[in-house]
């Protein structure tokens, strides 16, 4: 039988390098050295794996959208560019995201336990309950996303939203005058509405009412809220300052 002919370089470039893994545990894998065209997996656990400085794209989306969901323990995503992927239903335990680019993330079904975030996160939404399409596909169904013990002390949270019942008391948040932390938020909003409606300047009154409405939608189901005092997308600085002041003193 004649020996098999070696594939030419041209043939090698057109062949798909596909990695397919099911229900496996991957430990201490350095994904910075991985070379493949697509990634298919289900129910895998990643322990102490290295994803630092990787520019994530559709090839790696399967890491986070796998079914059953992937679990990441003690993994490093420091400096990774994750803006082109979504966290899906993945579970992250004690992972680090120092200076990771997360802008655009809506973590509607992802879970974060004991993770560290540092640097500017960008526009990110963390959800305390499955939301959107994710709520319909999460298996097994659950009422809450576990979100606890995360360290945000060195993170820029100017455009980060904690919503749908995240327990902020179990997180480590920045101690900075740029942010406001309030408890009993629904009650404060109710009191603030009656105060704002009496403002003399109509333009400011309308802007404040719109801001309050936007906050109640964005921070839905939050007993406690943590937010930037000044939003670039909000009304005039004077209005934002007055609204937060009203909310702070609403019920002491």
C-alpha angles and dihedrals in degrees: 000000000000117000117263114260117242115246115254120242089253091055091049092055094056096047114096115240098214124181114199121181129168128193095340134140115231114196128192094347115165103218091183087080097044119115119193142125100224138010125212122180144144133199096356129157119214114201123189092341121163119234096154119150093358117147101224119212138158091298089069099036089097089069089071103029097050120132116246087036123254122248121213118197124184091344125154122230095163113153092000120146104229098162094108096054134055127225093235113179096330122138119222119197121185092339124152126229101177109167091347116156106238100156110149097022118147104184094196095154106012122111127215123192123175094344126152125226124187135170129021109334096185122210105347133159120202114194127207091200133034108270141183118001089341091068089061097050104038110119125230091025114245135183097215141034110226108241116163145130095020120155116224097155094116096037130104103234099176092121099027121112127199108198147159098044107319111169102234092184090070093054129080105234133185118274098221135134089229090075137061126211117196134175127206090031099172091054091047091052091052091053093044092055092060091049097046094049087066096055111126101219108074096203092054092043093054092045090050093049090050091049092050090050092050092049093052091052096044094043096041117164093008116138088182125033134197117190146147113271091220124043122190088213094051133088125281116318091247091057094047091049092050094047094052090045090054091049093049095053097034095101102005 
